[in-house]
Amino acid sequence: EFDEEALARLDGPPEKAAVSKMKKKIHVSQMKWQTGASAATEKELHFRRQERERARLLRLKEEAGKPKQVQPRIFNAVSFVSSLLEEVTTCKCPACGKKILPSEPKHISKIPPKMKAERLHCGHFYHKQCLIDYLSKPPFDNHCHVCQAEISLDYVGNRAQLEKRWAKEQERAREESDFMSMFEF
């Protein structure tokens, strides 16, 4: 940030400031050992530091007067969101083959919850219900149809639960089939 007072302090004669600061920095007992050459070197170094600080403050003053430019990070974020939306509206669910989102934006609010889009870690989109069906039926494959990346089973539970649920469903289906055949329905 630009400091007007610091620039005003530097506008004074640099020699006086250098001498006064030099006296503050060098202890009185050490002044008698200081040669004239080292005192001149100290003054020159201090003068150069002061000039660099003056130039830095002038740059800050000039930058403060300029209008701020749009940061490229905003453009990158907007272009990413735009490309993502374009991808979602054109892609199809790998499980059922239907479009993830309708072509018309006004129909998006009419999508049932089970057909909402889910994006996996690999970047592919599925309908939520298609993903649940795919993960919850044997062989309980937890890999993406497209890229074979591993899919988290958070949607349906762990593999042991899935196998247990599937076994119960099969047992119930056999009982129903046996009952129907027994009474010849």
Secondary structure, DSSP 8 states (H G I E B T S, - for coil): ---HHHHHHHTS-HHHHHHHHHHHHS-HHHHTT--HHHHHHHHHHHHHHHHHHHHHHHHHHHHHHS-----HHHHHHHHHHHHHHHHHHH-B-TTT-SBSS-SSGGGGGG--GGG-EEE-TTS-EEEHHHHHHHHHSTT---B-TTT--B--GGGT--HHHHHHHHHHHHHHHHHHHHHHHHTT-
